[in-house]
């Protein structure tokens, strides 16, 4: 079963940037879709962005134009570049995929946007 380890979260001021990293335990070329989700305080996890191994990407409306998802197939890494961060982006961010019908999650990394 594939495993994810996220990192790169932290405290940033509004308007700032962060890049989240997700280490994947096996070749990501074999994983069709890898997603980033986030869970804000008091809310359910929400989908943020997706990347496929056919080099297509999709984004939630709330992050479109500010966030960019990317893959590094040689390093088996997935990234989420987050620019122009807003307080409402505060959340725990998770890597996710589905494998054989099961949802697989990383442990998450905390992002806090505050002045």
Secondary structure, 3 states (H helix, E strand, C coil): CCCEEEECCEEECCCCCEEEEEEECCCHHHCCEEEEEEECCCCCEEEEEEEECCCCEEECCCCCCCEEEEEECCCCEEEEEECCCCHHHCEEEEEEEEECCEEEECCCEEEEECC
